[in-house]
């Protein structure tokens, strides 16, 4: 039986091949961020706060990578 984490990844389209493609792209941070469903962004924001980062820090990093 698959773990809950694995079931969630697969349900969200975050299969291993998709993640590998995102990591190998020219903009891996943006590619990985695009895989996160809209309804999980609030959870990502809480996760960032655990590390002392804000959503503004994430947006700046995403923009810096695109430049």
N, C-alpha and C positions, 0 to 999 in steps of 0.2 A: 504494500500500500504506500502511495506517495505521501510525502510530508505535506503539511498545510502550506508551507512556504513554496514548495515546488508546484502544488496545485494552483496557488495564486499567480505565480510567474507565468505558468502556461495559460491560465485564463486571461491574463493581461496581455498576451502576445509576446512575452519576454522569453521566448525559447532561446536555447543556447546559440543556435545559428544566427538569430536576429541580434543578440547581444554581441557576438563576435564580429558581425558585420559593422555594428555601430562603433565598436572599439577600434576597428581597423580603418574607419573612415577618416577623412581630413579634419573633421570636427567631432571628435568622440564625445565630448561633454554634451554638445547640443543634440547629437544623435541619440544618446542615452536618455536625455531629458525628454525627447520626443516620444520615447517608448512608454513613459509614465502616463497613465490615463488621468484625465482631468479630475476625476473624483478622488484621486490619491494624492493630489498636490498638497492638501492640508496636512496629510501625514508626513510628507517630505519636509514641509516647513517645520513641523515639530521635531523631526529628526535633525534638521540643521541647527535648531536652537540648542539641542543637546551638546553640540560641539562649539557653541558660542558664536555661531554664524547666523546671519539674517537672510531673509529672502532677497534683500537688496544686494548682499554679497554674491548670492547665486546669480542674480540677473546680470551683475557686472562681469562675472566670470564668463557667462554665456555670451555676452556682447563682446568681450575681449577676444574670445575664441573666434567669433565670426569676423573680426576685423583683420 
